[in-house]
Amino acid sequence: MSRNGTGKRSVDLVLPKPPPVPGQRKLTDGPWGILWIAALESPSSRDSGHAARLDRARTYARRGAVGDITVRAGELSARVTGSGRRPYRVTLRVPELPEAEADRLLEAWTDDAEAVAELSRGQLGEATARIAVAEDVTLVPGPGLTDYECTCPDWGFPCKHAAAVSYQYARAIDARPDALLLLRGHHLDFVREEAALRCAEREAAAAEQAAEEAELARAGAARGVPAGEAFTRAGQEGGLPPLPELPAPETGPVTVGPFPDPGHEDSLVAPDRLRTLADDAAHRAADAYSHAVATGGTPAARLWLDTDPWLDTVRRAARADGDPRVVGRLLNSSDQARARLARASAAWKHGGQPALAVLDGGQVPPRAAETAAREQLLTRPLPGLPGPPLLRRTGGRLQLVGHDAELRYGPDGHWYPFRKRSGQWWPAGPPSQDAVEAVRPILPGT
């Protein structure tokens, strides 16, 4: 949720001493307070006398023996009035929530409409708590993660005074979610802003994809209907038109030619175009043969793309490497926008047909693949970066925040690097199953 201190609170938060709780009423009904108390009372943390100390701690908390609680990243502190002449000083310490875990939790929150609504109101409620439990992200630290200190002579762990502070803190966090986030090293305002940003980016990406699909649909309609489909429709709508009468065949020998001089203006096929087609056919045949030799089988189906004009256009544009004459002719024959063809041919040069699948966003990676990629990017040094990057996943995109760079997960299990240029995302390098190797071409200074 934060990087290099971004989003971390620079001052302590003080939770004022709440009023006493009469009788045996529950200390809290809120979801986060209940999770906190469940961790405190977990059987795994019990030792001899644990239950009796907790009973006494609840009494301290109910009658108001716990003073103001000061919260800072990784630590709680308060004074508790006990049997001694002076209040005891209590400190609770917990580890800060790791950045990768915090980012995964925020991503899960922004996938849920109820959680987004809670965050927009500056709250952490039922939805955010439910998702944290489902994702197994311990925003509330589990048993064994909390260290207790108290100036009393009790050797219990925790002693009744430390447990009383813990109960009192549980009363507060449902009304003050910033206290829970601050304790784990994060800032509520930053979480709200980041959640809103991620939601806005998803909406923009969905709108962009819808616009591109509409453009493709319009382009397809402008190209007309395939002949086979047209004849099928005609047959369904009342029959095909009659065939025209063919002239009677001529008798005698059939003369073939003469053919136009290739350099003559009446030539049917320009020599340079014919050379382009022959060169393309030769390269495709060589690719097919190499694949068949390598696999001991038939040529790969992906090498024969004539049935899909768009794929064939992209492949030929990639081979032309930006030659304006070739690209111009391809655009005229495919009705595709120049920028879209340029992006698609760039993707093809880096990764072939699988790279086209991620050109418009990629697919959501499996949990194991995303976790492995995050661990690689956050634990291994990246050239050009002073420290671990802030990562944000939107759909199939894993973005390096602040660097106009992202990785997209492909159907072949590889990460594809992209860099933003003039407001558009462009393929920027070859794919890799190793996220660090994939990200190298798009790091600052590369």
Secondary structure, DSSP 4 states (H G I P E B T S, - for coil): --STTTT--SS-EEEPPPPP--TT--S--SHHHHHHHHHHT-GGG--TTHHHHHHHHHHHHHHT-B--EEEETTEEEEEE--SSSSPEEEEEE-PPPPHHHHHHHHHHHHT-HHHHHHHHTT---HHHHHHHHHTT--SS--TTS-EEEESSS---SS-HHHHHHHHHHHHHHTT-HHHHHHHTT--HHHHHHHHHHHHHHHHHHHHHHHHHHHHHHHHHHHT---HHHHHHHHHHTT-PPPPPPPPPPPPSPPP--PPPPTTSTT-SS-HHHHHHHHHHHHHHHHHHHHHHHHHTSSPPGGG--TT-HHHHHHHHHHHHTT-HHHHHHHHHHH---HHHHHHHHHHHHHHHHHHHTTTTT--PPPHHHHHHHHHHHHHS--TT-SSPPPEEEETTEEEETTTTEEEEE-TTS-EEEEEEETTEEEE-S--BSSHHHHHGGGSTT-
